[in-house]
Amino acid sequence: MNIGEAAKRVALPVKTVRYYAEIGLVSPNGRNSSGYREYDEASVRKLKFVARSRAFGFGIPACRELLSLYEDHSRESADVKRIASERIAELDEKLHEMKLLRDELAHLAESCAGNSRPDCPIIDGLASS
């Protein structure tokens, strides 16, 4: 199938599929007589795998490593779990940071009278370091 059809099947923009091919993440299985990229079912499955990995927030290097493990049937699940655990730790840290920001903003919003006067603790809080 051509790149457009492959992209549609995995719900990715053609530009993204082309980028993945350019960086050697998921390559087409060849080119047709006109020189267009051709994707087979195995390539589409890899694209779907990468798309799902990206949805979980894995960066390109982690996707490359996960894809390598996906293709390696003699892999150790401990290697996969390590990558997932590292991502969970990153997400936990971001959640913690987001909660702190949320709490601080909520405090600023509660401090604001929200009336017609120009003084505003929210503006003051955003302006301070």
N, C-alpha and C positions, 0 to 999 in steps of 0.2 A: 504494500500500500504506500501511497505517497505521504509526504510529511504532513500535509493538511489533514488527511484522514487520520493519521496516527495521532496528531495533536488533538483532533476532535474527540477521538476515543478516550483520551486520558484527561480531557478538559484542561488542556494547557494551550497557551498561545503558540502559534507556529514559531514566533521569534524565540521563545523559551526553548522549544525542542531543538531549534537550530543552534542556540547557544550551548545546550548540553552536548550536542554533537561536536561543536567547535572546541570545547574544553576536554573532549574525550570521556565524558561521563557516560553518555548513552549514545553510541554511534549507530547509524543505520547499518543494515546488513549488506548494503551495497548501493549501487546506482543503476538506474535503468539505462537503456540505449540512448536516451536523450540527456543523460547526465543528472537526472533528478534523484534525490535521495529516496531509497526504498526501505521501508520498515516492515519486518515480519512480526509474527505474534510474540516471539521472545523479546524483541526490542520494545514492543508496546508494553509488555509486562514489566520490563525494566523501567520504562518511562513512568508507568503507574506507580511503581515502587518508589522512585525518586520523588514524584509529585507528592505522594503520601508522606514520605520522610520530610520533605520541605514543609508540608503542612504542620508537622510537629515541631518545626523550627530548627531542624538540623541544618547546619551550614553545608556548603559544598564539600569541604574536606571530610566531614562526618558522613555525608551521603555517599561519597566515593568509597569510604571504608565499609559502610553498611552494604553497599551494592556488591563490593568484593566478597563480603561474607555471605550475602544472598546467593552469589554464584558458586561459592565454595561449599560443596556438600559434605566436606570433611571438617567444617568449621566447628569451633567449640562455642556452645551457647554462652559461655562465660564472657567471651569477647563481645558478643552482641549486647549482653546485659551491662557490661562495663560502659559501653557507649550510651545506652539508654539511661543508665544511672547518672552519668555525667550531665546529660541533658536535663534530667529531673532536677539535679542540684542547681543548674542554671535557672530553670523555671522557678524553683523555690526562692532563689535569691531575687529574681525579678518580682515575684509576688510580694515578697517582703518589702522591697523598695516601693512598689505600687501602693501597698497598704499604708506605708509611712506618708507618702505623698497625698493619698486620699484623706488620711486623718488630718494632716496639716491643712489641706484645702478646706475640709469640712469645718475645722476650727475657725479659719479665716471667714468662711461664709456665715457661720453662726455669729461672729463678731460684727458683721456688717449690718447696719440698720436697714439697708435697702430702701432708703427714703430719697427725697429730692435734694439732699445736701451733698456737696461734692466730696467730703471726706469719706474715705473708704478703706477699711482695714485690708480688704483683698488687694487693692492696688498697692498699699503700703507693704504688704507681705510679699507681693511679687517683686517689688522694687528692692527689697532688702536681700542680703545674701544669706 
